[in-house]
Amino acid sequence: MAVRREKAERLADEELMPLVGRKDPEAFEVLYDRHGGAAYSLAYRIVGDRAAAEEVTQEAFISVWRSGARFDAARGSVRSWLLSVVRNRAIDFLRSKAGKAPKLDFDDESALEQRPAAERTEDEALRRETAGEVRGAIGKLPGEQAKVIDLAYFGGFSHSEIAEMLQLPMGTVKGRMRLGLEKIRGELAEGLA
Amino acid sequence: MNGNDHIRWSEDLAAYMLGALEQREAGEFERHLESCERCQGEMRWFDPAVQTLSESVERQEPPPGLRAALMAEVRADVRPAPAKSRRWRLRPAMAFAAAALLVAVVVGYEIGTSDSGSKGGSTVLSTQEHGIRVKMVREGDGGTLHLANLHQLPPDKVLEAWVRREGTVEAVPALLVPDRKGQAETTIADMSGVDTVMVTEEPQGGSETPTGEAIVTMTVPL
């Protein structure tokens, strides 16, 4: 039997997940109300389009609804798991979009979107940066570290694609990713001190 | 595990956590990770930094229809599948009861037009019965049914909305669950041909046909 909404609201995320696994709509609804905003925001940040972000968020939550029992509390919080599901869906969306056959009457903008990820060029890096998307935690990083983290995490590019895009050795790209994460982590630790 | 081996993989750790390793590389790294406590420790240390990336994005308000659409799909999953079709004809006795309810319970409604700023504006129908405030907002082909001043339901009950279209009663997929303020809403995707909207109290999970007493009945001008 499904729990009542009031009871579900009093439960921690980790307590809601077994109920979601047993197909309890009220538990799932509470989960969405807690994290739907963050999930949609992340999807929008990655796909850059409201309709697509809505589709990605809905698909991600439905996959959670149908596979809720797969959540493993030992590997992190429900929220981080949920957001990783959303990120993966959003990156898949970008990749499938990039994999479409180009139109015959394409212009530069649509052609850029339709090229496979590996063929997208530095224009993509520039677009993401100049669109003011490098912000928040990574906004404080040195530009070269922020750029590789942004392209990897929010753009879904592999380190080799980024290396090709920015014409850098792969080792340099991986090094900048690590330095960037170290700096963010260091700032978090200082904030807690 | 020697130190050099760890250093080699350590270079890949940040890329792995950012999802930037190729699939084959990620698989190799995961195999190494299983036996490398230093990498496991570093991953735990880096994890909050990666989570911060997700949380640092500019907050966007999800479209209002997303929640309703999502919950409609979820509730459709738990609703028992109808034997043949989601549409059915009311049995004579049920039809009579529904008709009687329509005549007896409809208190009236006000019709107003508001400019919602969207294409074509929206039409608002409102009424009140049994102390429950009812508002039906029609936009385009669909609509949203809002209920307020609802009593809390027993744990084994839900509210279910129904529409009557050309004499056939259909269940609205998303069940209504009052929140703490006694408010609930559900989306009706297709209002074309609907002349009546009704809400009944039903067992948890909803019913295929109305079984409970109608607490709300609203006629809708075609």
Interface residues (C-beta under 8 A of the other chain):
Chain A: M1 A2 V3 R4 R5 E6 E9 K23 P25 E26 F28 E29 Y32 D33 G36 G37 A38 Y40 S41 L42 Y44 R45 R50 A53 E54 T57 Q58 F61 I62 W65 R66 G76 S80 L83 S84 R87 N88 I91 R135 G136 A137 I138 G139 I149 A152 Y153 F154 G156 F157 S158 H159 S160 I162 G171 V173 K174 G175 M177 R178 G180 L181 E182 I184 R185 L188
Chain B: E11 D12 L13 A14 A15 M17 L18 G19 A20 L21 E22 W45 F46 D47 P48 A49 V50 Q51 T52 L53 S54 E55 S56 V57 E58 R59 Q60 E61 P62 P63 G65 L66 R67 A69 L70 M71 E73 V74 R75 D77 V78 Q152 L153 P155 D156 L175 V177 P178 D179 R180 Q204 G205
